[in-house]
Amino acid sequence: MSEPAWPSPPAGPCTLAASLDVEVAILGAGIHGAALARELTLRGVSCALVDKGEVGGGTSQWSSQLLHGGIRYMLTGDIPQMREGLAERAAWARIAPRRCRWEAFWMPHRFWAEGLAHRFGIGLYDHWGADRPGWPAELRRGRVPSPVFEADPRSAKGPFRGATAYADLMTWDRDLTKDLAASSEALLLDHHEPGAFAEEGGALMSLQLHDRRDGTPRTLSARRWVFALGPWTDGALAAWFGDTRKRLRLSSGIHLWFDAVPGCERPWAIRRPKGRILFVIPRDGLLQVGTTEREVTDGWVPIQDSEREELFQALEENLPAIAWRRLPVRAEELGVRPLVAAGGATSHLSREAVLEPHPHFRNLTLVLGGKLTTARALMDRLATGLTGRPCEASKTKPLRLWDGQAAGIR
Ligand SMILES: Cc1cc2nc3c(=O)[nH]c(=O)nc-3n(C[C@H](O)[C@H](O)[C@H](O)COP(=O)(O)OP(=O)(O)OC[C@H]3O[C@@H](n4cnc5c(N)ncnc54)[C@H](O)[C@@H]3O)c2cc1C
């Protein structure tokens, strides 16, 4: 299943030497791998960033693209995770202003008491998230005035009587990941397939790679290794080392991208059962809708009809004035969340992250779970642990744009 789905590499040679040596080898160039490459560069430590595909070509391009505290944690009571996300949101707004856009999200309510509860919860969320660098003065938080709410076509004929607006940060996930990589001096080994590892005395020493573009073999040696392979972690450890311990549970989520609907100007965050949120977000000239939760077994899985149907039913139930099934779907995407393994339904699993020292290889660390939002902080912690050097600039030094393109182009 995973092999045929791996996107083909672009044409063109890679000019790197056949034998490469760095202090830290990072496998996986998603948001975690790319953030770690920047952290190591900020500390003056050499590294290589290896990926079988392109930088930001995995889960980190299929998220809901929010750098947020997670308003749903207000419902599930996971306050420490929410507060960490809110603090990190401010750090992203400082270091990546070109990839961030503040928004006033509307959370609609069905009846008066629910509106009161939302105002209380959102009041706390915005209080704890009061550090909002660059917040545009014209964006309004708090109770949405009735005439403004009623002017939005999503409010007609539905169950909602009003809404409360809260602040959150939108991003462009794949571009943010590429910017992190571009803000590092890592040797970039994208489109490289890992082969055999050499080990010695319980430590990884080197890795044979082949360039998927032209088949060139390369050898990468490093003193330390970090695997940030997102949902592919368990599969890779099983294939490379016969290590079959299940560390992650995988949960797919889909987004549908509709044509823009006139009058839908603010993003909506609609509460659904089981502490889930249905986002309806106008962005990039389209209307992004998501997301779902389905337990899966691989990082590459196709979208199922039942997932599309679930979103359509949720839209029709909550926002019946819009003829959703007649609106053209311009794109649909599925991402797989790597969730740290635990019992229960995946919708209740926390998005926490774990840095796990590998039980057999003493110089290998695994990055498990996590979110876009907390990736910088987590990799800051990991880089400090690996090098013994903290780095204040991590939270303040602006990112370099990966190819100078304008922000917001997907
Ligand atoms: C539907 C959905 C919505 C989400 N929304 C949000 C959100 O709004 N906000 C938020 O903060 N988080 C969100 N997340 C979570 C977030 O997207 C992920 O936690 C994050 O992107 C994971 O990044 P990563 O670097 O760990 O993994 P990935 O981005 O998947 O990176 C892993 C990399 O490893 C590479 N790789 C895999 N196997 C191999 C191999 N054998 N050899 C070499 N390379 C390999 C892949 O090509 C990939 O590039 C969402 C996730 C999903 C699925």
The ligand as an ORCA input file, in Angstrom:
! r2SCAN-3c Opt
* xyz 0 1
  C      -6.366     16.221      9.342
  C      -5.306     16.802     10.233
  C      -5.468     18.086     10.725
  C      -4.486     18.635     11.554
  N      -4.617     19.929     11.954
  C      -3.660     20.491     12.715
  C      -3.751     21.861     13.052
  O      -4.656     22.578     12.619
  N      -2.785     22.379     13.845
  C      -1.740     21.647     14.314
  O      -0.941     22.188     15.069
  N      -1.590     20.342     13.955
  C      -2.521     19.767     13.162
  N      -2.401     18.458     12.765
  C      -1.229     17.688     13.226
  C      -0.012     17.958     12.367
  O      -0.338     18.116     11.016
  C       0.976     16.787     12.507
  O       1.121     16.422     13.839
  C       2.340     17.173     11.960
  O       2.235     17.666     10.649
  C       3.261     15.941     11.987
  O       4.498     16.346     11.498
  P       5.704     15.347     11.438
  O       6.900     16.117     11.047
  O       5.766     14.589     12.713
  O       5.259     14.269     10.335
  P       5.190     14.412      8.739
  O       4.841     15.776      8.294
  O       4.321     13.315      8.254
  O       6.682     14.154      8.314
  C       7.251     12.868      8.265
  C       8.155     12.827      7.060
  O       8.810     11.567      7.053
  C       8.968     11.158      5.711
  N       9.155      9.710      5.673
  C       8.241      8.776      5.977
  N       8.769      7.556      5.830
  C      10.063      7.721      5.448
  C      11.123      6.847      5.154
  N      10.985      5.535      5.191
  N      12.309      7.370      4.826
  C      12.486      8.714      4.760
  N      11.495      9.597      5.018
  C      10.311      9.105      5.356
  C       7.678     11.610      5.029
  O       7.874     11.762      3.630
  C       7.390     12.929      5.732
  O       7.860     14.039      5.012
  C      -3.343     17.884     11.909
  C      -3.173     16.599     11.389
  C      -4.126     16.075     10.544
  C      -3.910     14.731      9.954
*
